[in-house]
Amino acid sequence: MDEKIAYGRQLIDDAKQRSSQVSEAERKRALIIFNYSNGTARVAGDTPFFGYYWLQTANAKNAAEGTSQGLAPVNAEQILAWDPDAVLIGGAGQANLTVDQVLNNSAEGLDLSGLRAVKDKQVYSNELGMWSWFIPNPDAPLVANWLGKTLYPDEFSDVDLVKQVKEYYKKIYNFDLSDDQAQDILRGSTS
C-alpha cells in the first residue's frame, strides 16, 4: 500500500505545483455542487471538507466562501449572487444534476441561466470511476489533475487525462481500462 499511497500523493503534488503557477489575478472562483434536490443545492462550503480541500489544491477560490458548513444548503438565488467562474458537479448519480441540465436550464426549480459559468459554458462534471471524485474514495488522487486541467488548461496542457486514468487504474487496481472506458469516467472534461 505504501507504493500506491506514494503514487497518489505524487499526482496530487504535481497538480498543486502546476496550479501554484496561476497568479492571484487569474485564480478562478469555482463552486462545487455535490447534489441537488427540491430547490436546494448542497455545495462545498468553506469549513474544512473534502471539496474545499480540492479547491485549495487547485489554487481556486471557493465561490461559497463565507458559508459555515462543509456541505452548505443553498438556493439558486445564492448561487446567482456568488456568480462563480466555473461550476463543478459532483459526479453522475450522486449529484442528481447534470451539466446538460444546468446549461439547458432544465433542472426543475434551479434556474442558473444568469451565471457567468453557464453563459461561458464553464460547467463540468465527471462520471463515476470507483466513486465520486470530490469525496474520500479510492480514485481521489485523480481529481487533482482533472480539476487543474479543467480550471487552468494552460498549466496542464501536457497532462493527458485519459492516459493518466488508465495508468492509475493499472497501478492501483491492476485493471486495464480501454481508452473508451477512461474517457467515459472523464466525460465532460477536457482530455
C-alpha positions as CSV (number, residue, x, y, z in Angstrom):
1,M,0.0,0.0,0.0
2,D,2.9,2.4,0.7
3,E,3.8,2.4,-3.0
4,K,0.1,3.1,-4.0
5,I,-0.2,5.9,-1.5
6,A,3.0,7.5,-2.6
7,Y,1.8,7.3,-6.3
8,G,-1.5,9.1,-5.3
9,R,0.5,11.8,-3.4
10,Q,2.7,12.3,-6.4
11,L,-0.3,13.0,-8.6
12,I,-1.7,15.5,-6.1
13,D,1.7,17.2,-5.6
14,D,2.1,17.5,-9.3
15,A,-1.3,19.2,-9.6
16,K,-0.5,21.5,-6.7
17,Q,2.8,22.6,-8.2
18,R,1.2,23.3,-11.6
19,S,-1.7,25.2,-10.0
20,S,0.6,27.2,-7.8
21,Q,1.8,28.9,-11.1
22,V,-1.5,30.6,-11.5
23,S,-1.3,34.2,-10.4
24,E,-3.7,35.6,-7.8
25,A,-5.4,37.7,-10.5
26,E,-6.0,34.6,-12.7
27,R,-7.4,32.3,-9.9
28,K,-10.9,31.0,-10.8
29,R,-13.8,31.3,-8.4
30,A,-15.4,27.8,-8.5
31,L,-18.4,26.2,-6.9
32,I,-18.8,22.5,-6.3
33,I,-22.4,21.3,-6.3
34,F,-22.4,17.9,-4.6
35,N,-26.1,17.3,-5.0
36,Y,-29.4,18.9,-5.8
37,S,-32.9,18.1,-4.7
38,N,-36.2,20.0,-4.4
39,G,-34.8,23.5,-4.9
40,T,-31.8,23.1,-2.7
41,A,-28.2,22.5,-3.8
42,R,-25.6,21.3,-1.4
43,V,-22.3,23.0,-2.1
44,A,-18.7,22.8,-0.8
45,G,-18.6,25.4,1.9
46,D,-15.5,26.9,3.4
47,T,-15.4,24.7,6.5
48,P,-12.7,22.2,6.0
49,F,-14.3,19.5,3.9
50,F,-13.0,17.4,1.1
51,G,-14.4,19.6,-1.7
52,Y,-12.9,22.6,0.0
53,Y,-9.6,20.8,0.1
54,W,-9.7,20.1,-3.7
55,L,-10.4,23.7,-4.5
56,Q,-7.4,24.7,-2.4
57,T,-5.3,22.0,-4.1
58,A,-6.2,23.5,-7.5
59,N,-5.5,27.1,-6.3
60,A,-9.1,28.0,-6.9
61,K,-11.2,30.4,-4.9
62,N,-14.3,28.9,-3.3
63,A,-17.3,30.8,-4.6
64,A,-19.2,29.6,-1.5
65,E,-16.7,31.2,0.9
66,G,-18.4,32.5,3.9
67,T,-20.7,29.6,4.4
68,S,-20.3,27.8,7.7
69,Q,-20.9,24.2,6.7
70,G,-18.9,21.7,4.8
71,L,-22.0,20.8,2.8
72,A,-23.9,24.1,2.8
73,P,-27.5,24.0,1.6
74,V,-28.2,26.9,-0.8
75,N,-30.8,28.0,-3.3
76,A,-30.4,29.3,-6.9
77,E,-30.6,32.9,-5.7
78,Q,-27.5,32.4,-3.5
79,I,-25.6,30.7,-6.3
80,L,-26.5,33.6,-8.7
81,A,-25.2,36.1,-6.1
82,W,-21.9,34.3,-6.0
83,D,-21.7,34.1,-9.8
84,P,-18.7,31.7,-10.0
85,D,-16.4,31.4,-13.0
86,A,-16.9,27.6,-13.0
87,V,-19.4,25.2,-11.7
88,L,-18.3,21.7,-10.8
89,I,-20.9,19.0,-10.3
90,G,-20.1,16.1,-8.0
91,G,-20.3,13.0,-10.2
92,A,-23.1,11.2,-12.0
93,G,-25.9,9.7,-10.0
94,Q,-24.9,11.2,-6.6
95,A,-25.4,14.8,-7.7
96,N,-28.9,14.3,-9.1
97,L,-27.9,17.1,-11.6
98,T,-26.1,17.0,-14.9
99,V,-24.1,19.5,-16.9
100,D,-26.7,19.5,-19.6
101,Q,-29.5,20.3,-17.1
102,V,-27.5,23.3,-15.8
103,L,-26.6,24.5,-19.3
104,N,-30.0,24.0,-20.8
105,N,-31.9,25.3,-17.7
106,S,-33.9,22.1,-17.4
107,A,-33.3,21.2,-13.7
108,E,-36.7,21.7,-12.0
109,G,-36.5,24.7,-9.6
110,L,-32.9,25.6,-10.4
111,D,-32.5,28.4,-12.9
112,L,-28.8,29.2,-13.2
113,S,-29.0,30.6,-16.7
114,G,-27.8,34.0,-15.5
115,L,-24.5,32.6,-14.2
116,R,-21.2,33.7,-15.9
117,A,-20.2,30.0,-15.8
118,V,-23.3,28.9,-17.6
119,K,-23.0,31.7,-20.2
120,D,-19.3,30.8,-20.8
121,K,-20.1,27.0,-20.7
122,Q,-17.8,26.5,-17.8
123,V,-19.9,23.8,-16.1
124,Y,-18.2,20.4,-15.6
125,S,-18.8,17.0,-14.2
126,N,-17.3,13.6,-14.4
127,E,-18.8,10.2,-14.5
128,L,-18.1,7.7,-11.7
129,G,-15.0,5.7,-11.6
130,M,-14.9,3.9,-8.3
131,W,-17.0,6.7,-6.8
132,S,-17.5,10.5,-6.9
133,W,-14.1,12.2,-7.1
134,F,-14.9,15.1,-4.8
135,I,-15.3,12.9,-1.7
136,P,-12.9,10.5,0.0
137,N,-12.6,7.5,-2.3
138,P,-10.0,5.2,-4.0
139,D,-9.9,7.5,-7.1
140,A,-9.5,10.7,-5.2
141,P,-5.9,11.5,-6.4
142,L,-7.2,11.7,-10.0
143,V,-9.4,14.7,-9.2
144,A,-6.3,16.9,-8.6
145,N,-5.2,17.0,-12.3
146,W,-8.7,16.7,-13.6
147,L,-9.7,19.8,-11.6
148,G,-6.5,21.6,-12.5
149,K,-6.8,20.9,-16.2
150,T,-10.5,21.9,-16.2
151,L,-9.8,25.2,-14.5
152,Y,-6.3,26.0,-15.8
153,P,-5.8,24.3,-19.2
154,D,-2.6,26.2,-20.0
155,E,-0.8,25.0,-16.9
156,F,-1.9,21.4,-17.5
157,S,-1.6,21.4,-21.3
158,D,0.8,18.4,-21.3
159,V,-1.4,16.3,-19.0
160,D,-3.2,13.5,-20.9
161,L,-6.1,12.7,-18.5
162,V,-7.1,9.5,-20.4
163,K,-3.6,8.2,-20.2
164,Q,-3.4,9.2,-16.5
165,V,-6.7,7.5,-15.6
166,K,-5.6,4.3,-17.5
167,E,-2.2,4.3,-15.7
168,Y,-3.8,4.9,-12.3
169,Y,-6.3,2.0,-12.7
170,K,-3.5,-0.3,-13.8
171,K,-1.2,0.7,-10.9
172,I,-3.9,0.9,-8.2
173,Y,-6.3,-1.8,-9.2
174,N,-4.3,-3.9,-11.7
175,F,-7.1,-3.3,-14.2
176,D,-6.7,-2.4,-17.8
177,L,-9.1,0.3,-18.9
178,S,-9.7,0.9,-22.6
179,D,-9.5,4.4,-23.9
180,D,-13.3,4.5,-24.2
181,Q,-13.7,3.4,-20.5
182,A,-11.2,6.0,-19.3
183,Q,-13.0,8.7,-21.5
184,D,-16.3,7.6,-20.0
185,I,-15.0,8.2,-16.5
186,L,-13.8,11.7,-17.6
187,R,-16.9,12.5,-19.6
188,G,-17.5,16.3,-19.6
189,S,-13.8,17.1,-19.0
190,T,-11.0,18.1,-21.3
191,S,-8.7,15.2,-22.1
